């Protein structure tokens, strides 16, 4: 029994991916080059599953390079779990660092907005902060 084929539009609809993103992932090798049925690309359910994996990885903030590594680890079987965990641990550290940076930015911006709301200064507190005054 052969697998049902999907057009790129159907694949996009099924996975929630943009058509241009699918083409891009194909060009850079995250998705295999699609079979052609005439002038149309043709995908199957394994392509849809792989695209789902890539999309979930990207939604978690993994870089293209990290997604490539995760795809290779996924193909490697259960023994690759420790390597996937290590990759995720490094990524988690990076995410937590970015969150800390965002919290610092939030505090600075909130203080500046409060100063603007107070209106006590002759100059704009935000412009002063950005100019380093």
Secondary structure, DSSP 8 states (H G I E B T S, - for coil): -----B-HHHHHHHHT--HHHHHHHHHTTSS---EEETTEEEB-HHHHHHHHHHHHHHHTT--HHHHHHHHHHHHH-GGGHHHHHHHHHHHHHHHHHHHHHHHHHHHHHHHHHHHHHH--SSS-HHHHHHHT-
